[in-house]
Amino acid sequence: MATREKRLAQFDGSGEPPPDQPVEVLCEDHSGTYQLPFACRWVDGQWRNEKTGGAVEATVVGWRLPRANSI
């Protein structure tokens, strides 16, 4: 299992992501860190599901631009 530090290092986005581009996000809860299985956008100060527009109800701890064939 990847450590928290290794996962965070893979999600190297800093600051706010580009508003016009979907990104991959890393979330964290009491069980550990996990990547959401869908792309997200940062909209008006809130993470949203790229396809549904629904708010992400998780603690996002990192983001990165999509990797090839991952979204």
Backbone as CSV, one residue per row, in Angstrom:
resi,resn,N_x,N_y,N_z,CA_x,CA_y,CA_z,C_x,C_y,C_z
1,MET,0.840,-1.177,0.000,0.000,0.000,0.000,0.888,1.245,0.000
2,ALA,0.543,2.208,-0.840,1.327,3.434,-0.929,1.161,4.263,0.335
3,THR,2.239,4.886,0.742,2.154,5.741,1.915,1.517,7.064,1.542
4,ARG,1.042,7.761,2.531,0.411,9.066,2.313,1.374,10.007,1.591
5,GLU,2.624,10.024,2.027,3.611,10.923,1.432,3.849,10.612,-0.041
6,LYS,3.901,9.317,-0.384,4.112,8.939,-1.784,2.922,9.347,-2.639
7,ARG,1.727,9.138,-2.121,0.528,9.541,-2.882,0.487,11.065,-3.057
8,LEU,0.762,11.792,-1.996,0.754,13.256,-2.099,1.791,13.737,-3.116
9,ALA,2.938,13.081,-3.161,3.977,13.463,-4.118,3.518,13.252,-5.563
10,GLN,2.613,12.302,-5.783,2.096,12.052,-7.126,1.069,13.100,-7.553
11,PHE,0.465,13.749,-6.591,-0.533,14.788,-6.869,0.103,16.126,-6.559
12,ASP,0.894,16.599,-7.507,1.776,17.730,-7.266,1.198,19.086,-7.636
13,GLY,-0.096,19.149,-7.906,-0.699,20.443,-8.229,-0.645,21.363,-7.025
14,SER,-0.309,22.595,-7.267,-0.293,23.562,-6.164,-1.172,24.742,-6.525
15,GLY,-1.728,25.367,-5.534,-2.651,26.462,-5.781,-3.933,25.939,-6.396
16,GLU,-4.616,26.803,-7.107,-5.865,26.406,-7.758,-5.562,25.831,-9.139
17,PRO,-6.266,24.781,-9.532,-6.056,24.207,-10.867,-6.635,25.109,-11.945
18,PRO,-6.261,24.874,-13.202,-6.835,25.659,-14.296,-8.353,25.501,-14.319
19,PRO,-9.112,26.588,-14.391,-10.566,26.501,-14.329,-11.194,25.825,-15.546
20,ASP,-10.480,25.774,-16.643,-11.043,25.231,-17.880,-10.616,23.796,-18.155
21,GLN,-10.018,23.141,-17.151,-9.503,21.797,-17.389,-9.861,20.846,-16.249
22,PRO,-10.371,19.652,-16.584,-10.639,18.664,-15.539,-9.322,18.118,-14.997
23,VAL,-9.321,17.773,-13.723,-8.121,17.243,-13.075,-8.469,16.003,-12.254
24,GLU,-7.443,15.262,-11.868,-7.583,14.133,-10.964,-7.371,14.664,-9.557
25,VAL,-8.133,14.154,-8.594,-7.971,14.622,-7.219,-7.686,13.461,-6.275
26,LEU,-6.935,13.775,-5.242,-6.625,12.837,-4.177,-7.378,13.296,-2.941
27,CYS,-8.114,12.376,-2.332,-8.901,12.688,-1.144,-8.363,11.917,0.047
28,GLU,-8.821,12.335,1.232,-8.367,11.677,2.451,-9.506,11.602,3.451
29,ASP,-9.589,10.465,4.134,-10.541,10.318,5.233,-9.878,9.501,6.334
30,HIS,-10.663,9.043,7.288,-10.119,8.311,8.430,-9.436,7.000,8.034
31,SER,-9.733,6.484,6.836,-9.132,5.227,6.374,-7.847,5.424,5.584
32,GLY,-7.619,6.634,5.107,-6.412,6.898,4.321,-6.690,7.782,3.126
33,THR,-5.792,7.717,2.139,-5.932,8.535,0.935,-6.428,7.674,-0.220
34,TYR,-7.133,8.313,-1.137,-7.662,7.611,-2.301,-7.916,8.602,-3.410
35,GLN,-7.789,8.118,-4.649,-8.071,8.936,-5.816,-9.521,8.728,-6.216
36,LEU,-10.223,9.815,-6.498,-11.601,9.676,-6.978,-11.587,9.053,-8.375
37,PRO,-12.570,8.219,-8.688,-12.597,7.530,-9.986,-13.174,8.374,-11.116
38,PHE,-13.312,9.664,-10.891,-13.850,10.564,-11.916,-13.090,11.882,-11.878
39,ALA,-13.108,12.569,-13.005,-12.441,13.868,-13.106,-13.240,14.930,-12.351
40,CYS,-12.532,15.939,-11.889,-13.166,17.036,-11.153,-12.713,18.375,-11.711
41,ARG,-13.504,19.384,-11.414,-13.147,20.774,-11.731,-13.276,21.608,-10.469
42,TRP,-12.467,22.652,-10.390,-12.519,23.616,-9.298,-13.407,24.755,-9.778
43,VAL,-14.598,24.901,-9.187,-15.571,25.891,-9.641,-16.017,26.740,-8.456
44,ASP,-15.778,28.027,-8.542,-16.216,28.962,-7.505,-15.830,28.504,-6.103
45,GLY,-14.585,28.052,-5.954,-14.080,27.674,-4.644,-14.531,26.314,-4.148
46,GLN,-15.028,25.481,-5.065,-15.527,24.162,-4.652,-15.175,23.123,-5.720
47,TRP,-14.823,21.920,-5.258,-14.571,20.817,-6.177,-15.900,20.240,-6.652
48,ARG,-15.976,20.003,-7.983,-17.195,19.452,-8.575,-16.855,18.309,-9.524
49,ASN,-17.756,17.321,-9.574,-17.634,16.214,-10.508,-17.711,16.780,-11.918
50,GLU,-16.766,16.426,-12.758,-16.701,16.937,-14.129,-17.958,16.619,-14.924
51,LYS,-18.498,15.423,-14.800,-19.651,15.015,-15.622,-20.981,15.447,-15.042
52,THR,-21.172,15.293,-13.731,-22.484,15.570,-13.152,-22.621,16.994,-12.627
53,GLY,-21.490,17.634,-12.333,-21.536,18.970,-11.747,-21.789,18.954,-10.253
54,GLY,-21.997,17.757,-9.689,-22.257,17.639,-8.259,-21.037,17.973,-7.420
55,ALA,-21.281,18.509,-6.244,-20.193,18.864,-5.336,-19.503,17.603,-4.817
56,VAL,-18.193,17.663,-4.697,-17.424,16.565,-4.122,-17.521,16.687,-2.608
57,GLU,-18.056,15.664,-1.978,-18.226,15.681,-0.528,-17.143,14.836,0.126
58,ALA,-15.901,15.264,-0.091,-14.734,14.592,0.463,-13.662,15.653,0.692
59,THR,-12.689,15.327,1.512,-11.592,16.254,1.760,-10.518,16.040,0.704
60,VAL,-10.393,17.002,-0.205,-9.397,16.921,-1.272,-8.068,17.433,-0.719
61,VAL,-7.016,16.608,-0.857,-5.704,16.980,-0.324,-4.675,17.207,-1.421
62,GLY,-5.042,16.914,-2.677,-4.118,17.147,-3.778,-4.814,17.001,-5.114
63,TRP,-4.194,17.565,-6.140,-4.729,17.436,-7.490,-3.568,17.374,-8.469
64,ARG,-3.861,16.867,-9.665,-2.862,16.834,-10.733,-3.571,16.870,-12.079
65,LEU,-2.853,17.293,-13.079,-3.382,17.246,-14.430,-3.548,15.776,-14.815
66,PRO,-4.530,15.464,-15.641,-4.788,14.059,-15.983,-3.574,13.397,-16.626
67,ARG,-3.369,12.152,-16.257,-2.354,11.332,-16.887,-2.982,10.712,-18.125
68,ALA,-2.196,10.344,-19.093,-2.696,9.748,-20.332,-3.582,8.546,-20.025
69,ASN,-4.759,8.519,-20.620,-5.710,7.404,-20.515,-6.243,7.172,-19.109
70,SER,-6.184,8.150,-18.227,-6.647,7.913,-16.863,-8.038,8.463,-16.590
71,ILE,-8.507,9.373,-17.411,-9.847,9.932,-17.177,-10.731,9.609,-18.360
